[in-house]
Amino acid sequence: MVLESGSYGAKFNSTITRRQLKYGGDLHAYNFSLFFQFSTNSPQSRPKTNNILGTIFLLHGYGLNKATRMSWGFLLAEAGYRVVLVDFRGHGNSTGDRIYFGSVEKTDLVQCLDALEQRNICEGPVGVLGISYGAVLALQWAAVDPRVQSVTAISPYSNPGTAVEQFLTTYVPQLPWWTDRNAAEEVAHNLAAECADLTTETAVRRIKNPILFVRGENDELCSKADLSRLEAVAPVGSEMKEVPIVNHLVVGLCVSQLGGTMTNWFRGHLAREQAREAFP
């Protein structure tokens, strides 16, 4: 899905409020709401391709699809970017019956950009905003593709094995439909062995341009210590931001809290001059 840069009359309001727990578990420590609508009175405009500030890919989380990132898509399109939303293999409208935690998906993304450039849909500086699983794939993609000039990674996990184990510990008790925990634990064990070279730190060490890292204060899968370690090995100029109160499931929906940070970051790191140097 491609959203051209322009005025869509989109309005966003995400709110977070603390509340007293009625029953155990950090998942219920606050209320969150995302209000997203269009104004029918706003003129529709589509700037020409050579007027856009750059192209930004939006990468969704595990078990989700491109539609779940639409609020970010319209926000960035309103800010002057062409936005590309994709479904990973095994998700949404894409084919495939399994995922590979980046070992294959990063090549999918390289080929996706190749195809869009051949169709003159993607030109100039390229950035990517990924959330959770999508954040890790964004970093793995940028590590092998120099055309990716800037990455914003919201709640990236450290490695597939520990991420699955933490997911089981945190969320499975809240999911009554999940009955086969033993099978899930076996998956986590196999992933840890199969994906030993797919740690997020490995990807970050190979990236040349500054990275913006984001996490929720109560993020269960992306600890502050983990993110600090990633920032420590990231290129000079990388930054880390923490959204108060929220956990892993919600931080990627905090459009009001993060919108200004994201647009300012991409404006500072997606430059046409740098793009011309990379693609003479």
LOZATI-673955 format. One record per atom (N, C-alpha, C): x, y, z; residue in one letter. Coordinates in steps of 0.05 Angstrom, whole numbers, padded with zeros to 5 digits, always signed. Last residue first. Layout:
# LOZATI-673955
XYZA;...
This chain:
# LOZATI-673955
+00492+00167-00135P;+00501+00187-00154P;+00489+00182-00182P;+00468+00154-00080F;+00460+00144-00106F;+00467+00165-00128F;+00493+00179-00038A;+00491+00150-00037A;+00483+00138-00064A;+00489+00232-00053E;+00516+00221-00049E;+00515+00190-00049E;+00434+00238-00055R;+00449+00240-00080R;+00477+00229-00077R;+00422+00232+00000A;+00413+00212-00019A;+00428+00213-00045A;+00444+00278+00021Q;+00456+00253+00028Q;+00447+00231+00009Q;+00408+00315-00003E;+00437+00317-00009E;+00451+00290-00002E;+00359+00300+00019R;+00363+00295-00009R;+00393+00297-00016R;+00357+00267+00081A;+00364+00291+00066A;+00370+00284+00037A;+00334+00246+00136L;+00328+00239+00108L;+00333+00264+00091L;+00344+00269+00185H;+00361+00247+00177H;+00354+00236+00149H;+00308+00309+00200G;+00337+00313+00205G;+00355+00292+00193G;+00260+00287+00187R;+00268+00312+00174R;+00298+00317+00177R;+00259+00244+00223F;+00262+00239+00195F;+00270+00264+00179F;+00253+00273+00272W;+00276+00255+00267W;+00280+00250+00238W;+00205+00300+00265N;+00230+00315+00268N;+00254+00298+00263N;+00170+00256+00263T;+00173+00273+00240T;+00198+00290+00241T;+00179+00233+00315M;+00184+00218+00291M;+00189+00237+00267M;+00164+00274+00351T;+00191+00263+00352T;+00198+00249+00326T;+00110+00281+00337G;+00130+00303+00333G;+00158+00293+00333G;+00090+00229+00352G;+00088+00240+00325G;+00108+00262+00319G;+00088+00210+00404L;+00113+00205+00389L;+00113+00219+00361L;+00039+00222+00427Q;+00063+00224+00444Q;+00089+00223+00427Q;+00003+00211+00386S;+00005+00238+00396S;+00031+00242+00412S;+00012+00155+00379V;+00017+00174+00357V;+00020+00202+00367V;+00023+00102+00404C;+00024+00128+00417C;+00031+00150+00397C;+00026+00050+00388L;+00001+00065+00381L;+00002+00094+00391L;+00071+00027+00408G;+00070+00032+00379G;+00045+00046+00370G;+00058+00019+00462V;+00076+00041+00455V;+00075+00047+00425V;+00025-00026+00472V;+00013+00000+00467V;+00032+00021+00456V;+00053-00072+00483L;+00030-00074+00464L;+00021-00046+00455L;+00091-00058+00521H;+00100-00065+00494H;+00077-00064+00474H;+00062-00003+00559N;+00077-00028+00556N;+00082-00034+00527N;+00066+00064+00588V;+00056+00044+00571V;+00074+00019+00569V;+00092+00103+00625I;+00069+00087+00632I;+00065+00062+00615I;+00125+00146+00577P;+00117+00139+00604P;+00093+00120+00605P;+00170+00126+00528V;+00143+00136+00532V;+00133+00127+00559V;+00236+00144+00515E;+00218+00127+00530E;+00191+00140+00535E;+00287+00143+00466K;+00264+00157+00478K;+00247+00137+00492K;+00353+00152+00444M;+00334+00134+00456M;+00312+00151+00470M;+00395+00160+00385E;+00381+00170+00409E;+00361+00149+00419E;+00457+00169+00350S;+00433+00154+00356S;+00421+00164+00382S;+00505+00194+00345G;+00482+00210+00339G;+00456+00195+00343G;+00543+00140+00321V;+00543+00165+00336V;+00519+00182+00326V;+00509+00076+00315P;+00526+00098+00305P;+00523+00123+00322P;+00506+00031+00373A;+00495+00044+00349A;+00513+00067+00340A;+00521+00011+00420V;+00536+00001+00397V;+00526+00013+00371V;+00486+00037+00455A;+00515+00039+00460A;+00532+00030+00436A;+00436+00022+00439E;+00444+00050+00434E;+00475+00053+00437E;+00437-00030+00460L;+00435-00025+00431L;+00445+00003+00424L;+00438-00020+00514R;+00460-00035+00502R;+00460-00031+00472R;+00389+00006+00520S;+00414+00021+00525S;+00438+00007+00513S;+00355-00036+00510L;+00356-00014+00491L;+00381+00003+00495L;+00366-00068+00556D;+00370-00079+00529D;+00373-00056+00508D;+00350-00033+00596A;+00377-00042+00595A;+00384-00053+00567A;+00295-00029+00587K;+00312-00005+00584K;+00341-00013+00582K;+00270-00084+00547S;+00277-00071+00572S;+00295-00046+00567S;+00222-00107+00513C;+00244-00089+00506C;+00252-00073+00531C;+00180-00134+00533L;+00197-00148+00514L;+00222-00132+00506L;+00151-00100+00566E;+00159-00126+00576E;+00179-00140+00559E;+00152-00033+00583D;+00155-00052+00561D;+00166-00078+00571D;+00139+00011+00613N;+00134-00015+00624N;+00135-00037+00602N;+00154+00054+00580E;+00166+00052+00607E;+00162+00024+00619E;+00168+00033+00513G;+00149+00041+00533G;+00162+00037+00561G;+00219+00059+00468R;+00206+00038+00484R;+00185+00050+00503R;+00259+00072+00411V;+00237+00080+00428V;+00227+00055+00443V;+00315+00099+00377F;+00303+00077+00391F;+00281+00087+00410F;+00340+00120+00317L;+00323+00129+00339L;+00310+00104+00351L;+00406+00119+00293I;+00381+00104+00297I;+00366+00117+00320I;+00453+00142+00243P;+00441+00143+00270P;+00413+00130+00270P;+00484+00095+00197N;+00470+00120+00202N;+00457+00119+00230N;+00506+00044+00191K;+00524+00067+00190K;+00510+00093+00198K;+00501-00021+00221I;+00487+00003+00209I;+00505+00027+00212I;+00523-00062+00248R;+00529-00060+00219R;+00517-00036+00206R;+00503-00062+00299R;+00532-00057+00295R;+00539-00053+00266R;+00450-00078+00291V;+00456-00050+00297V;+00485-00044+00293V;+00456-00134+00282A;+00447-00116+00260A;+00454-00087+00266A;+00473-00151+00333T;+00489-00157+00309T;+00482-00138+00286T;+00430-00136+00365E;+00456-00122+00368E;+00474-00127+00343E;+00392-00173+00352T;+00388-00146+00343T;+00414-00130+00345T;+00413-00237+00328T;+00409-00218+00350T;+00407-00190+00339T;+00419-00278+00292L;+00399-00257+00286L;+00393-00239+00310L;+00449-00322+00301D;+00462-00299+00288D;+00444-00276+00282D;+00412-00358+00322A;+00434-00348+00340A;+00448-00324+00328A;+00366-00384+00306C;+00370-00356+00299C;+00392-00343+00316C;+00364-00436+00325E;+00363-00431+00296E;+00371-00403+00289E;+00363-00431+00381A;+00385-00445+00368A;+00387-00438+00338A;+00317-00401+00390A;+00342-00392+00402A;+00366-00405+00389A;+00279-00432+00364L;+00287-00407+00353L;+00313-00397+00364L;+00275-00476+00399N;+00286-00480+00372N;+00295-00454+00359N;+00252-00450+00444H;+00278-00463+00446H;+00291-00467+00419H;+00203-00433+00422A;+00222-00413+00432A;+00250-00425+00434A;+00180-00482+00411V;+00185-00463+00389V;+00207-00443+00398V;+00173-00501+00462E;+00191-00515+00444E;+00199-00498+00421E;+00135-00466+00480E;+00162-00465+00493E;+00182-00480+00475E;+00092-00482+00449A;+00103-00455+00445A;+00131-00453+00457A;+00083-00533+00469A;+00091-00530+00441A;+00103-00503+00436A;+00067-00518+00521N;+00091-00535+00517N;+00101-00533+00488N;+00019-00490+00514R;+00043-00476+00522R;+00069-00492+00518R;-00034-00493+00484D;-00010-00510+00482D;+00015-00495+00489D;-00074-00454+00489T;-00075-00478+00506T;-00049-00495+00505T;-00102-00395+00485W;-00076-00407+00480W;-00074-00431+00499W;-00149-00371+00499W;-00150-00389+00476W;-00123-00403+00471W;-00137-00336+00540P;-00150-00362+00547P;-00151-00381+00523P;-00086-00299+00555L;-00099-00308+00530L;-00112-00335+00534L;-00057-00286+00598Q;-00079-00268+00593Q;-00096-00277+00568Q;-00015-00322+00598P;-00035-00325+00619P;-00060-00307+00615P;+00013-00301+00552V;-00002-00326+00550V;-00022-00329+00573V;+00044-00255+00566Y;+00018-00252+00554Y;+00001-00278+00553Y;+00092-00267+00595T;+00077-00243+00600T;+00048-00245+00590T;+00113-00316+00578T;+00111-00310+00607T;+00092-00288+00612T;+00112-00310+00522L;+00097-00332+00536L;+00093-00326+00565L;+00147-00267+00516F;+00119-00265+00507F;+00102-00286+00521F;+00194-00290+00533Q;+00182-00268+00548Q;+00153-00264+00541Q;+00202-00328+00492E;+00199-00336+00520E;+00186-00315+00537E;+00207-00294+00448V;+00184-00313+00449V;+00180-00322+00478V;+00254-00267+00463A;+00229-00252+00458A;+00205-00270+00460A;+00293-00306+00465T;+00284-00293+00490T;+00258-00278+00487T;+00294-00319+00409G;+00288-00338+00429G;+00278-00326+00455G;+00306-00270+00379P;+00280-00285+00376P;+00274-00303+00399P;+00333-00216+00418N;+00336-00238+00400N;+00311-00255+00400N;+00313-00165+00436S;+00342-00170+00434S;+00348-00194+00415S;+00262-00125+00402Y;+00271-00145+00422Y;+00300-00151+00417Y;+00245-00056+00396P;+00257-00080+00385P;+00266-00099+00407P;+00209-00009+00405S;+00208-00034+00420S;+00220-00058+00406S;+00217+00021+00345I;+00200+00022+00369I;+00199-00006+00381I;+00264+00052+00309A;+00258+00025+00319A;+00242+00028+00345A;+00276+00085+00251T;+00264+00089+00278T;+00254+00062+00287T;+00330+00096+00208V;+00313+00077+00221V;+00302+00088+00247V;+00354+00119+00145S;+00347+00125+00173S;+00327+00105+00183S;+00368+00100+00096Q;+00384+00121+00107Q;+00378+00127+00136Q;+00377+00047+00056V;+00361+00055+00080V;+00377+00075+00096V;+00416+00035+00021R;+00396+00054+00012R;+00379+00063+00035R;+00447-00006+00041P;+00456+00022+00046P;+00436+00043+00037P;+00428-00062+00071D;+00419-00046+00048D;+00426-00016+00053D;+00439-00089+00117V;+00449-00101+00092V;+00443-00084+00068V;+00418-00060+00159A;+00445-00070+00162A;+00457-00081+00136A;+00366-00050+00145A;+00385-00028+00143A;+00414-00038+00145A;+00345-00101+00159W;+00345-00092+00131W;+00366-00070+00127W;+00351-00102+00213Q;+00365-00122+00198Q;+00366-00114+00168Q;+00318-00059+00227L;+00346-00057+00233L;+00362-00078+00217L;+00268-00079+00210A;+00278-00054+00199A;+00308-00051+00203A;+00263-00124+00242L;+00267-00128+00213L;+00277-00102+00200L;+00256-00098+00291V;+00279-00115+00287V;+00284-00119+00257V;+00207-00072+00280A;+00231-00056+00287A;+00256-00072+00283A;+00172-00115+00272G;+00178-00097+00250G;+00203-00080+00255G;+00169-00133+00324Y;+00181-00151+00304Y;+00189-00134+00279Y;+00165-00067+00343S;+00169-00094+00354S;+00183-00112+00334S;+00158-00029+00286I;+00148-00033+00313I;+00151-00062+00321I;+00194+00018+00244G;+00184-00009+00251G;+00177-00011+00280G;+00205+00059+00192L;+00194+00059+00220L;+00183+00032+00225L;+00255+00082+00149V;+00237+00060+00157V;+00230+00063+00186V;+00272+00119+00089G;+00273+00114+00117G;+00254+00091+00124G;+00309+00142+00034V;+00291+00122+00044V;+00295+00119+00074V;+00315+00194-00015P;+00322+00183+00011P;+00301+00164+00022P;+00297+00175-00083G;+00309+00192-00063G;+00314+00178-00037G;+00236+00138-00097E;+00260+00152-00105E;+00271+00168-00082E;+00191+00092-00114C;+00208+00099-00092C;+00233+00112-00102C;+00167+00085-00162I;+00150+00091-00140I;+00166+00101-00116I;+00191+00066-00209N;+00193+00095-00203N;+00173+00104-00181N;+00196+00013-00214R;+00170+00024-00222R;+00169+00054-00216R;+00245+00005-00191Q;+00242+00000-00220Q;+00216+00011-00231Q;+00233+00017-00138E;+00250+00035-00153E;+00248+00031-00183E;+00202-00028-00126L;+00190-00001-00125L;+00207+00019-00140L;+00240-00069-00130A;+00216-00069-00148A;+00203-00041-00149A;+00276-00055-00089D;+00285-00058-00117D;+00261-00055-00136D;+00243-00060-00044L;+00253-00033-00052L;+00263-00034-00081L;+00236-00116-00046C;+00213-00098-00048C;+00221-00070-00056C;+00287-00134-00039Q;+00274-00139-00065Q;+00249-00121-00068Q;+00294-00118+00015V;+00312-00109-00006V;+00299-00111-00033V;+00253-00149+00038L;+00251-00120+00038L;+00270-00107+00018L;+00271-00201+00030D;+00245-00193+00019D;+00243-00163+00017D;+00317-00199+00061T;+00320-00201+00032T;+00294-00193+00018T;+00293-00198+00110K;+00309-00175+00103K;+00315-00175+00073K;+00267-00249+00112E;+00252-00224+00109E;+00268-00200+00101E;+00306-00287+00125V;+00295-00286+00097V;+00281-00259+00092V;+00320-00272+00176S;+00340-00285+00158S;+00332-00285+00129S;+00276-00252+00204G;+00294-00234+00191G;+00314-00247+00172G;+00244-00292+00225F;+00256-00273+00243F;+00278-00257+00230F;+00215-00323+00190Y;+00243-00330+00194Y;+00258-00310+00211Y;+00150-00355+00191I;+00167-00332+00190I;+00196-00340+00197I;+00104-00392+00149R;+00121-00389+00172R;+00137-00363+00169R;+00076-00395+00102D;+00063-00407+00125D;+00081-00407+00150D;+00060-00349+00049G;+00079-00361+00067G;+00065-00372+00092G;+00039-00284+00022T;+00039-00313+00023T;+00060-00323+00044T;+00003-00227+00047S;+00027-00240+00036S;+00025-00270+00040S;-00038-00201+00071N;-00043-00212+00045N;-00019-00225+00032N;-00020-00217+00137G;-00038-00201+00120G;-00043-00215+00093G;+00038-00259+00137H;+00021-00239+00149H;+00003-00226+00128H;+00076-00289+00110G;+00060-00302+00132G;+00041-00284+00146G;+00118-00234+00100R;+00110-00261+00092R;+00097-00275+00116R;+00088-00170+00118F;+00110-00190+00118F;+00100-00217+00108F;+00059-00120+00080D;+00053-00144+00097D;+00077-00163+00095D;+00075-00050+00082V;+00078-00077+00071V;+00068-00097+00091V;+00069+00017+00060L;+00062-00003+00081L;+00062-00031+00069L;+00102+00076+00048V;+00098+00049+00038V;+00092+00030+00061V;+00093+00144+00036V;+00093+00123+00056V;+00086+00096+00043V;+00125+00204+00023R;+00110+00182+00011R;+00114+00158+00031R;+00118+00260+00068Y;+00132+00236+00059Y;+00113+00218+00043Y;+00094+00304+00093G;+00108+00308+00068G;+00123+00284+00057G;+00060+00298+00135A;+00085+00312+00141A;+00103+00315+00116A;+00021+00265+00116E;+00014+00293+00121E;+00039+00310+00125E;+00050+00218+00118A;+00042+00229+00092A;+00035+00258+00094A;+00053+00211+00173L;+00078+00217+00158L;+00072+00227+00130L;-00002+00203+00185L;+00013+00225+00199L;+00038+00232+00183L;-00015+00159+00154F;-00027+00185+00147F;-00012+00208+00161F;+00018+00120+00180G;+00020+00125+00151G;+00009+00153+00144G;+00001+00118+00232W;+00028+00128+00227W;+00031+00136+00197W;-00049+00096+00221S;-00048+00122+00234S;-00020+00134+00230S;-00036+00046+00198M;-00048+00067+00181M;-00046+00094+00195M;-00017-00001+00218R;+00001+00022+00219R;-00010+00045+00203R;-00053-00041+00208T;-00050-00033+00236T;-00031-00009+00239T;-00047-00054+00155A;-00070-00037+00163A;-00067-00026+00191A;-00006-00092+00153K;+00000-00065+00146K;-00022-00045+00154K;-00014-00134+00212N;-00013-00129+00183N;-00009-00100+00178N;+00007-00183+00261L;-00009-00160+00253L;-00007-00157+00222L;+00043-00220+00279G;+00015-00227+00280G;-00004-00205+00271G;+00092-00172+00298Y;+00085-00200+00294Y;+00055-00204+00297Y;+00082-00105+00270G;+00091-00125+00289G;+00082-00153+00282G;+00100-00071+00207H;+00083-00078+00229H;+00095-00099+00248H;+00134-00017+00181L;+00135-00046+00185L;+00120-00053+00210L;+00135+00031+00130L;+00124+00024+00157L;+00122-00006+00160L;+00182+00071+00097F;+00169+00045+00099F;+00159+00041+00128F;+00183+00133+00066I;+00185+00119+00091I;+00169+00093+00091I;+00217+00176+00024T;+00199+00153+00025T;+00204+00138+00051T;+00217+00248+00022G;+00230+00222+00022G;+00208+00201+00023G;+00191+00295+00013L;+00215+00296+00030L;+00230+00270+00029L;+00167+00311-00053I;+00165+00296-00028I;+00192+00297-00013I;+00173+00334-00102N;+00169+00352-00079N;+00168+00337-00053N;+00175+00297-00142N;+00200+00311-00136N;+00198+00331-00113N;+00121+00280-00146T;+00142+00263-00135T;+00167+00278-00126T;+00076+00333-00126K;+00090+00317-00146K;+00113+00302-00132K;+00025+00328-00076P;+00049+00340-00087P;+00062+00322-00107P;-00039+00326-00074R;-00019+00306-00079R;+00005+00319-00091R;-00094+00343-00030S;-00071+00351-00047S;-00052+00328-00050S;-00158+00359-00013Q;-00140+00337-00019Q;-00118+00346-00038Q;-00180+00402+00040P;-00174+00397+00012P;-00154+00375+00008P;-00226+00384+00091S;-00198+00389+00084S;-00193+00383+00054S;-00276+00369+00106N;-00273+00396+00095N;-00245+00402+00086N;-00276+00321+00131T;-00287+00321+00104T;-00283+00349+00090T;-00222+00296+00167S;-00240+00319+00164S;-00249+00321+00135S;-00218+00232+00197F;-00212+00250+00175F;-00232+00273+00175F;-00188+00204+00258Q;-00210+00210+00240Q;-00201+00229+00217Q;-00176+00172+00317F;-00165+00175+00290F;-00188+00180+00271F;-00154+00161+00381F;-00176+00173+00365F;-00164+00181+00338F;-00139+00113+00425L;-00128+00126+00401L;-00152+00135+00385L;-00126+00104+00495S;-00145+00107+00473S;-00132+00121+00450S;-00116+00069+00556F;-00105+00080+00531F;-00126+00082+00510F;-00105+00065+00625N;-00124+00066+00603N;-00111+00079+00579N;-00065+00020+00665Y;-00071+00046+00653Y;-00093+00043+00632Y;-00054-00031+00681A;-00046-00009+00699A;-00054+00018+00689A;-00060-00080+00658H;-00084-00065+00665H;-00078-00041+00682H;-00013-00108+00653L;-00027-00101+00628L;-00051-00083+00634L;+00008-00122+00701D;+00015-00096+00692D;-00001-00088+00666D;-00033-00157+00748G;-00021-00156+00721G;-00016-00128+00711G;-00095-00167+00784G;-00066-00168+00780G;-00057-00165+00751G;-00148-00120+00784Y;-00138-00147+00787Y;-00109-00147+00778Y;-00153-00066+00785K;-00176-00081+00796K;-00168-00111+00800K;-00108-00013+00796L;-00112-00040+00787L;-00136-00053+00801L;-00124+00054+00779Q;-00119+00034+00799Q;-00126+00006+00789Q;-00091+00085+00723R;-00115+00077+00738R;-00108+00056+00758R;-00065+00137+00681R;-00061+00116+00701R;-00088+00109+00714R;-00076+00147+00612T;-00082+00155+00639T;-00077+00131+00658T;-00063+00171+00549I;-00055+00151+00568I;-00062+00162+00596I;-00086+00181+00481T;-00085+00189+00509T;-00078+00166+00527T;-00080+00206+00417S;-00076+00183+00434S;-00072+00192+00463S;-00108+00231+00363N;-00106+00238+00391N;-00104+00212+00407N;-00107+00260+00298F;-00100+00238+00316F;-00100+00248+00344F;-00134+00270+00233K;-00131+00280+00260K;-00126+00256+00279K;-00127+00285+00165A;-00126+00265+00186A;-00120+00279+00213A;-00130+00311+00116G;-00148+00319+00137G;-00148+00300+00160G;-00092+00299+00080Y;-00115+00281+00081Y;-00135+00289+00102Y;-00046+00327+00039S;-00064+00333+00060S;-00089+00316+00059S;+00013+00287+00023G;-00009+00305+00018G;-00026+00310+00042G;+00048+00233-00007S;+00049+00257+00010S;+00026+00275+00003S;+00011+00172-00017E;+00026+00195-00026E;+00026+00217-00006E;+00017+00109+00006L;+00004+00134+00012L;+00021+00157+00003L;+00011+00044-00017V;+00027+00069-00019V;+00009+00093-00013V;+00017-00024+00000M;+00000+00000+00000M;+00018+00025+00000M;
